[in-house]
Structure formats: C-alpha cells, structure tokens
C-alpha cells in the first residue's frame, strides 16, 4: 500500500497504520467503539502496525510498505485502520491500498 498526504499539516500529528483481521478480538470487537478508543488501545488489537513519519508521508512519493500476512486456520478478511494521534492535524490524506493473496491469485 501507499500512503501520501498531499497538503500541509499543523502541529505534530502522529499517523498510525494498523492491520486488523476478522477474528473477534481484532476488528469486530473494536469497530463500534473505534472513535472513543485511545491510540494505544487500537494498536493492541492490530495484527501489524507502523508509524511513518510525517516527512515520509508528505514527501514527493509518499510512504509505501509491503506486509506479508499469515493466516493459520482459514482465510481472513483484512481491514486497514489509518488513525491520527498526537497534537496537530493533517489537512488532507489520500491513500491507496492493494492487497494480493499470493496463494489464490484471483482473491485480489
């Protein structure tokens, strides 16, 4: 996926990314209270997380990452959360997510 902020920001916003799956303790448990949860609590439910710097996000190419995901019992539905913590605001954020299941290429 690629994450790019194409306008200015004020203060010191901290942007976090989290990948969640459909297991109860991951995404389904938090979806109804997402707006009330502090960032640290959201990260506890994520299967993977990252904190790109604002310099990387607002750079000319944005920030990208390849993340290998593993599934043990059965194929999962995956959700990405992009959330802001810290002081400040990012005026606009555009992002694109492309996930590919390399075990079943038609499940893109």
Phi, psi and omega in degrees: 000162179232140179232126181218131173258119187254026171211177185290171175224157179240151180070213181234071179292148179237116182257133179238149176240140176221140173255131183235149175244184186275008173293145188307314185284356177265259186280312185303327181290329187257347188301323183281345180239016185307313184292339180265352185275138172289158184303318181300323179290321177299316181296330178298331182270347183283145174277336179207146177212161178209157178229083178291149179284157179295330176297320178293316184294319184269003177292174186296333181249001182071202183231133180230160183203141170255129183235114175283129180249142177241148180229129186266305189271314183204165175300144183245156166272135182245143180232142176249132175249129173244117184222150183257135176230171179081182181270145177112174180221148171256121187294323180209142179222123175244137178216157180228134179238130175228118179245139182230126175271105184286347177277332177225094188297337178282350180266061184262000000 
